[in-house]
Amino acid sequence: MEIFGYLSSVLIGVVLGLLGGGGSILSIPILVYIFNIEPVLASAYSLFIVGTTSFVGAIPKYRQHLVNLRTGILFGIPSIITIFCTRKWIVPSLPDAIWQTSHFTITKRMLLLGLFAILMVLAAIPMIRGKKEMASRNRRFRIVLVMLEGVIIGFLTGMVGAGGGFLIIPALVFLTGLKFKTAVGTSLFIIAINSLLGFLGDVINYTIDWSLLLRITAFAVLGILIGHYLTRYFTGIKLRKTFGWFTLVMGCYILVRELFFK
């Protein structure tokens, strides 16, 4: 199972390289269900894995002039602050039993994985339905809305350890007028700084198995290099639809497993 987990980790990077997001959709299930890591710690590991992998993936995008640094910084600053605060204070303060009756208990694990699964389902729907590349007629840079979106995604990222690429990319397209390919590259940059700086809040709170974490990250980095190479051979529309169905199935699986088999 461990070998299967490392091989599966390559897919984390491949998805990030091809789509500019979605790495955490794979990383958290891999960490929880294959490596048997507790969900809160798995969300921390996911931030490091996805952040490091996204940083590596953003380098060739930057060289191709597909990263808008101004937008990334404006989006990233409020997001980083929110993620760090969420990981440092909010997540550790959640009790193990969030809500309890004589017949049913919502645990911390169930809340975090359930929220993550719901985000997966919501992210899957536009990917499955999308028939063409996202584009916006808007060319105004809406600074306040960009920063507000950064705060919202920062909170969700901090809670579940998801990079938020499938929320970031549409926001960049429709709120800043960036072209889709530039939004993908800028998303990788934002995910990298968000995830890695958010992970600092976890280093303070948890004991990290650096040996395991670095091995998984190395395979994911290999994957994003493969994904970046494969972008020249695959169309984005078909990839998003295929991954959308996979995301929907995984989200439903996590919800059913955590609600009925725990």
LINSUL-V684859 format. One record per backbone hydrogen bond with DSSP energy under -1.0 kcal/mol. NH is the residue of the N-H (numbers start at 1). CO is the residue of the C=O. Records with the same first field share a line. If there is no record, write none. Layout:
# LINSUL-V684859
NH=CO + CO
This chain:
# LINSUL-V684859
5=1
6=2
7=3
8=4
9=5
13=9
14=10
15=11
16=12
17=13
18=14
19=15
20=16
27=23
28=24
30=26
31=27
32=28
33=29
34=30
35=30
37=31
42=38
43=39
44=40
45=41
46=42
47=43
48=44
49=45
50=46
51=47
52=48
53=49
54=50
55=51
56=52
57=53
58=54
62=58
63=59
64=60
65=62
66=61
72=68
73=69
74=70
75=71
76=72
77=73
79=75
80=76
81=77
82=78
83=79
84=80
85=81
86=82
87=83
88=84
89=85
90=85
91=86
94=91
98=106
99=106
101=104
106=99
108=96
111=107
112=108
113=109
114=110
115=111
116=112
117=113
118=114
119=115
120=116
121=117
122=118
123=119
124=120
125=121
128=124
129=125
130=126
142=175
143=141
146=142
147=143
148=144
149=145
150=146
151=147
152=148
153=149
154=150
155=151
156=152
157=153
158=154
159=155
160=156
161=157
167=164
168=164
169=165
171=167
172=168
173=169
174=170
175=171
176=172
178=172
183=179
184=180
185=181
186=182
187=183
188=184
189=185
190=186
191=187
192=188
193=189
194=190
195=191
196=192
197=193
198=194
199=195
201=198
203=199
204=200
206=202
210=208
213=209
214=210
215=211
216=212
217=213
218=214
219=215
220=216
221=217
222=218
223=219
224=220
225=221
226=222
227=223
228=224
229=225
230=226
231=227
232=229
233=230
239=235
240=236
241=237
242=238
243=239
244=240
245=241
246=242
247=243
248=244
249=245
250=246
251=247
252=248
253=249
254=250
255=251
256=252
257=253
258=254
259=255
260=256
261=257
